[in-house]
Amino acid sequence: MRMPDPDLAVLGRRAEIAAALGRIVPGEGVIAEVDELKAYESDGLTAYRQLPMIAVLPETTDQVSQILKYCQENGVKVVPRGAGTSLSGGALPLADGILLAMGKFNRILEVDLDNRCAVVQPGVTNLGVTKAVEHAGFYYAPDPSSQIACTIGGNVAENSGGVHCLKYGLTTNNLLGLEAVLIDGTVLRIGGKHLDSEAYDMLGLLTGSEGLLAVVTEVTVRLLKKPETARALLFGFPTSEQAGDCVAAIIGAGIIPGGMEMMDKPAIHAAEAFVNAGYPLDVEALLIVELDGPHVEVDYLVAQITEIATANGVLTSRVSTNEEERLNFWAGRKAAFPAVGRISPDYYCMDGTIPRHKLPLVLRRMREMSEKYALRVANVFHAGDGNLHPLILYDANEPGELERAEDFGSDILKLCVEVGGVLTGEHGVGVEKRDLMGTMFTEADLNQQQRVKCAFDPASLLNPGKMFPELHRCAELGRMHIHGGKMPFPDLPRF
Amino acid sequence: MATLKPETPEQVVEAVTWAVAEETPLEVIGRGSKRTLGRPAQVGNGLDLSSLSGITLYEPEELVISARAGTPMAEIEAALTAKNQMLAFEPSDLGPLLGGAPGMGSIGGALACNLAGPRRIKAGAARDHFLGAHSVSGRGEVFKTGGRVVKNVTGYDLCKLLAGSYGTLGAMTDVTVKALPAPEKTRTVLLFGLDDAAASRAMTRAMQSAHEVSGAAHLPAGLTTGSAVSYVAKAGGAVTAIRVEGPGPSVEHRAAALRRELADLAETEELHSMNSAKLWAELRDVGPLAAEPAHLVWKISVPPASGAGVAARIAHGHDARYFFDWGGGLIWLALPASDAPAFEGRHAAVRAALKDCGGHATLIRAPEDLRAQVPVFQPQDPGNAALTKRVKDSFDPRRVLNPGRMYAGV
């Protein structure tokens, strides 16, 4: 993966830039020692590493504003970072850029239960929001699997999902307001505690913009009341086709479960060996369905879904009868990534989405690719919304294996697009899928996206090298060719 | 003024390219049911997208439906109903409120205006269900954003920008939205005789419960008599309505629990599915304020707990009629028509009422001269206004798509 060439002039001014940042963030807010910078050299996509030129840890919105303004005026690139759990390299540093680490923005500013929202700083962890409101029976719905560590600011940047997003939505559906700083230092307040935007939906645009448009300094999130109860069902199917049919039949019956997860045989075996969740080992596909709500609703739907599973040829079927059992059903799924990590020195986690009925085809093609690349693959799958997480097993110490794993991954994502899906369901484009954007978008599509980038960051200083395979200059993108003026299709009716 | 009526996306490109070359702005319309919503724009010609019509893909089990942007909402809704599904954002039909016939809107129009009905509080607005689009920018270029799957974070989410852009960023040609199962059953708990403040407390209590309330509205005394639901029409005073939806046994359980938990506040009654559908359709389409065509109608979104206070501040000294939706967070408010100076004063009162709590107010229904006189949409601070202009530049640098419909110069 090629990153933009470092700007030697900027690198040559490193000491001067560090000193200037030190004046904005006094004390220990600026890190320029190589040893200390090591902590920031990669994010959750550990195959890529790069030391930043300087790391800076602001504590106030005003400092963020001054830093960004300084960077704009001095042509210095900026990579924002939350907890660094991105799986797509969204927080991968640049050799000639500063790393803007938002970890000190870690306070919960307000909990407003009358308006069912909380105002938090972006460095608060996802789970930290729920922890702050669970005494009153509330929670924050999006639950990415890194929720202990990942921050709300990072969730906004990546539009994070989680196993419950089929029913409760992604980050973008659970936000009310933002404070964000543009590269020129402008501090914007967007939204608030009310619904919907007063002009263009900048809240929706910034969510999932991967740190390329603005730096978020405050977030207002919606809170929900915790459901009365939750139960999980565990189904083993003889084929992945039958498991897929069961998922389609559940949704066809008008049921949107709180969560619906599928695992294939390699994933089941790895998970079972790791946590002994009691998963059946003689099945090709495992389906975990979680229902939440009042007891009477959950019991009613458990009966309906069990019937649907039976009609679709389920081999083993279990229903949790208490909280311990429910958590046990989930234990294997939640530990699937580390479980795969135990059976392979390294693994590469992919994140495409497909129209769900294409699953059998995609799994079959993936098995063929697995043979071609001579690498194993285990699949976990947000079955309700078609979001695949193939885990490609490889050994980075074997020459050529990382490259093979990456090629395998690219082929999987291209396949997702080919069958009508998309490159990423929740992990983001980052550096990882940057060069695949052309398989999903035309040049005109990407140019329009980059023009939006230009509206926020005309010199492309915020997180450059992520998301777009090719960087165009804004002046070039803004140019317009006017074609001469005949009235169009004169034969059509006019009024 | 000529109206161009393209029949293919290529012809939309042709039309926009021509408008750019001629420097003649276009009024972009779907089926025209909401043409009077917004600032009166200075446009030379019309771009009517109603010939781009028809459902192009509907896969109920994948929860997606795609259609040409000019497809009538009625056609979309009929297709969904046949499969027991719905657009969960419950788009309002503003036609009758704006003086037209019901059922005339298009799917593209519903998205471009980011419509949302009472279920907004649980299911979101059009923006939350808008999965993908093909549009023609003001540069005369086709661009795609999003996709046809419900979970997608590939690239910027330009659907969010298109939703609520009133046709100022792109002329949409094809759209994909989420389809969700229709609820098996609906119940509405009615509370009688509460004043605004007490109703606000009741709605807050309901919204804070685990009962997954999908509608919470309050009709003050005087706005109930026109309802087709006799429990409401004959209430003889204010009516507060709390809706729950879902599987039968669950809905019965939750409605009973809500009645119990709210019993200390007021007398309660319960509407079943049929009456519930009638009542929530009336609220969704602003029925209680549609009857007085001369009144100016505002849509005001505020923090839910502030709704009653905001309405009281505006009503003080002005003869306002209003009701609440979204648990108090949405105020539909009507003010009598007046001469221009009095109108200025009322406009100022609406804007001032939001100063402390935040939110936005949109003048949904007013004669053209008044919509030219004051900002129709919430005025922006300088930072946001400048960014809005730059975003408009990035889609429509020559200002050919609905220029000025939202803000001057945008």
Boltz contact constraints between the chains, C-beta under 6 A:
constraints:
  - contact:
      token1: [A, 114]
      token2: [B, 204]
      max_distance: 6.0
  - contact:
      token1: [A, 114]
      token2: [B, 305]
      max_distance: 6.0
  - contact:
      token1: [A, 115]
      token2: [B, 303]
      max_distance: 6.0
  - contact:
      token1: [A, 115]
      token2: [B, 304]
      max_distance: 6.0
  - contact:
      token1: [A, 115]
      token2: [B, 305]
      max_distance: 6.0
  - contact:
      token1: [A, 159]
      token2: [B, 153]
      max_distance: 6.0
  - contact:
      token1: [A, 173]
      token2: [B, 124]
      max_distance: 6.0
  - contact:
      token1: [A, 173]
      token2: [B, 128]
      max_distance: 6.0
  - contact:
      token1: [A, 186]
      token2: [B, 383]
      max_distance: 6.0
  - contact:
      token1: [A, 188]
      token2: [B, 383]
      max_distance: 6.0
  - contact:
      token1: [A, 188]
      token2: [B, 384]
      max_distance: 6.0
  - contact:
      token1: [A, 192]
      token2: [B, 358]
      max_distance: 6.0
  - contact:
      token1: [A, 193]
      token2: [B, 303]
      max_distance: 6.0
  - contact:
      token1: [A, 194]
      token2: [B, 301]
      max_distance: 6.0
  - contact:
      token1: [A, 194]
      token2: [B, 302]
      max_distance: 6.0
  - contact:
      token1: [A, 194]
      token2: [B, 303]
      max_distance: 6.0
  - contact:
      token1: [A, 194]
      token2: [B, 329]
      max_distance: 6.0
  - contact:
      token1: [A, 194]
      token2: [B, 359]
      max_distance: 6.0
  - contact:
      token1: [A, 195]
      token2: [B, 301]
      max_distance: 6.0
  - contact:
      token1: [A, 195]
      token2: [B, 329]
      max_distance: 6.0
  - contact:
      token1: [A, 196]
      token2: [B, 125]
      max_distance: 6.0
  - contact:
      token1: [A, 196]
      token2: [B, 301]
      max_distance: 6.0
  - contact:
      token1: [A, 198]
      token2: [B, 360]
      max_distance: 6.0
  - contact:
      token1: [A, 198]
      token2: [B, 378]
      max_distance: 6.0
  - contact:
      token1: [A, 199]
      token2: [B, 380]
      max_distance: 6.0
  - contact:
      token1: [A, 199]
      token2: [B, 388]
      max_distance: 6.0
  - contact:
      token1: [A, 200]
      token2: [B, 161]
      max_distance: 6.0
  - contact:
      token1: [A, 200]
      token2: [B, 388]
      max_distance: 6.0
  - contact:
      token1: [A, 200]
      token2: [B, 391]
      max_distance: 6.0
  - contact:
      token1: [A, 201]
      token2: [B, 127]
      max_distance: 6.0
  - contact:
      token1: [A, 201]
      token2: [B, 160]
      max_distance: 6.0
  - contact:
      token1: [A, 201]
      token2: [B, 164]
      max_distance: 6.0
  - contact:
      token1: [A, 204]
      token2: [B, 127]
      max_distance: 6.0
  - contact:
      token1: [A, 204]
      token2: [B, 157]
      max_distance: 6.0
  - contact:
      token1: [A, 204]
      token2: [B, 160]
      max_distance: 6.0
  - contact:
      token1: [A, 205]
      token2: [B, 160]
      max_distance: 6.0
  - contact:
      token1: [A, 205]
      token2: [B, 161]
      max_distance: 6.0
  - contact:
      token1: [A, 208]
      token2: [B, 153]
      max_distance: 6.0
  - contact:
      token1: [A, 208]
      token2: [B, 157]
      max_distance: 6.0
  - contact:
      token1: [A, 209]
      token2: [B, 156]
      max_distance: 6.0
  - contact:
      token1: [A, 225]
      token2: [B, 210]
      max_distance: 6.0
  - contact:
      token1: [A, 227]
      token2: [B, 210]
      max_distance: 6.0
  - contact:
      token1: [A, 228]
      token2: [B, 210]
      max_distance: 6.0
  - contact:
      token1: [A, 248]
      token2: [B, 61]
      max_distance: 6.0
  - contact:
      token1: [A, 251]
      token2: [B, 61]
      max_distance: 6.0
  - contact:
      token1: [A, 252]
      token2: [B, 61]
      max_distance: 6.0
  - contact:
      token1: [A, 254]
      token2: [B, 84]
      max_distance: 6.0
  - contact:
      token1: [A, 254]
      token2: [B, 181]
      max_distance: 6.0
  - contact:
      token1: [A, 294]
      token2: [B, 250]
      max_distance: 6.0
  - contact:
      token1: [A, 294]
      token2: [B, 253]
      max_distance: 6.0
  - contact:
      token1: [A, 296]
      token2: [B, 249]
      max_distance: 6.0
  - contact:
      token1: [A, 296]
      token2: [B, 250]
      max_distance: 6.0
  - contact:
      token1: [A, 296]
      token2: [B, 253]
      max_distance: 6.0
  - contact:
      token1: [A, 297]
      token2: [B, 247]
      max_distance: 6.0
  - contact:
      token1: [A, 297]
      token2: [B, 250]
      max_distance: 6.0
  - contact:
      token1: [A, 300]
      token2: [B, 247]
      max_distance: 6.0
  - contact:
      token1: [A, 300]
      token2: [B, 249]
      max_distance: 6.0
  - contact:
      token1: [A, 353]
      token2: [B, 149]
      max_distance: 6.0
  - contact:
      token1: [A, 353]
      token2: [B, 151]
      max_distance: 6.0
  - contact:
      token1: [A, 353]
      token2: [B, 152]
      max_distance: 6.0
  - contact:
      token1: [A, 355]
      token2: [B, 62]
      max_distance: 6.0
  - contact:
      token1: [A, 356]
      token2: [B, 62]
      max_distance: 6.0
  - contact:
      token1: [A, 385]
      token2: [B, 150]
      max_distance: 6.0
  - contact:
      token1: [A, 385]
      token2: [B, 151]
      max_distance: 6.0
  - contact:
      token1: [A, 386]
      token2: [B, 149]
      max_distance: 6.0
  - contact:
      token1: [A, 387]
      token2: [B, 151]
      max_distance: 6.0
  - contact:
      token1: [A, 420]
      token2: [B, 148]
      max_distance: 6.0
  - contact:
      token1: [A, 421]
      token2: [B, 149]
      max_distance: 6.0
  - contact:
      token1: [A, 422]
      token2: [B, 147]
      max_distance: 6.0
  - contact:
      token1: [A, 422]
      token2: [B, 149]
      max_distance: 6.0
  - contact:
      token1: [A, 422]
      token2: [B, 152]
      max_distance: 6.0
  - contact:
      token1: [A, 422]
      token2: [B, 154]
      max_distance: 6.0
  - contact:
      token1: [A, 423]
      token2: [B, 154]
      max_distance: 6.0
  - contact:
      token1: [A, 424]
      token2: [B, 153]
      max_distance: 6.0
  - contact:
      token1: [A, 424]
      token2: [B, 154]
      max_distance: 6.0
  - contact:
      token1: [A, 425]
      token2: [B, 151]
      max_distance: 6.0
  - contact:
      token1: [A, 426]
      token2: [B, 153]
      max_distance: 6.0
  - contact:
      token1: [A, 428]
      token2: [B, 153]
      max_distance: 6.0
  - contact:
      token1: [A, 444]
      token2: [B, 141]
      max_distance: 6.0
  - contact:
      token1: [A, 444]
      token2: [B, 143]
      max_distance: 6.0
  - contact:
      token1: [A, 445]
      token2: [B, 143]
      max_distance: 6.0
  - contact:
      token1: [A, 445]
      token2: [B, 144]
      max_distance: 6.0
  - contact:
      token1: [A, 448]
      token2: [B, 143]
      max_distance: 6.0
  - contact:
      token1: [A, 449]
      token2: [B, 155]
      max_distance: 6.0
  - contact:
      token1: [A, 449]
      token2: [B, 156]
      max_distance: 6.0
  - contact:
      token1: [A, 451]
      token2: [B, 394]
      max_distance: 6.0
  - contact:
      token1: [A, 452]
      token2: [B, 156]
      max_distance: 6.0
  - contact:
      token1: [A, 452]
      token2: [B, 394]
      max_distance: 6.0
  - contact:
      token1: [A, 455]
      token2: [B, 390]
      max_distance: 6.0
  - contact:
      token1: [A, 455]
      token2: [B, 391]
      max_distance: 6.0
  - contact:
      token1: [A, 455]
      token2: [B, 394]
      max_distance: 6.0
  - contact:
      token1: [A, 480]
      token2: [B, 139]
      max_distance: 6.0
  - contact:
      token1: [A, 482]
      token2: [B, 20]
      max_distance: 6.0
  - contact:
      token1: [A, 482]
      token2: [B, 21]
      max_distance: 6.0
  - contact:
      token1: [A, 483]
      token2: [B, 17]
      max_distance: 6.0
  - contact:
      token1: [A, 483]
      token2: [B, 21]
      max_distance: 6.0
  - contact:
      token1: [A, 484]
      token2: [B, 21]
      max_distance: 6.0
  - contact:
      token1: [A, 485]
      token2: [B, 18]
      max_distance: 6.0
  - contact:
      token1: [A, 485]
      token2: [B, 21]
      max_distance: 6.0
  - contact:
      token1: [A, 485]
      token2: [B, 22]
      max_distance: 6.0
  - contact:
      token1: [A, 488]
      token2: [B, 14]
      max_distance: 6.0
  - contact:
      token1: [A, 488]
      token2: [B, 15]
      max_distance: 6.0
  - contact:
      token1: [A, 488]
      token2: [B, 18]
      max_distance: 6.0
  - contact:
      token1: [A, 489]
      token2: [B, 11]
      max_distance: 6.0
  - contact:
      token1: [A, 492]
      token2: [B, 5]
      max_distance: 6.0
  - contact:
      token1: [A, 494]
      token2: [B, 2]
      max_distance: 6.0
  - contact:
      token1: [A, 494]
      token2: [B, 3]
      max_distance: 6.0
  - contact:
      token1: [A, 495]
      token2: [B, 3]
      max_distance: 6.0
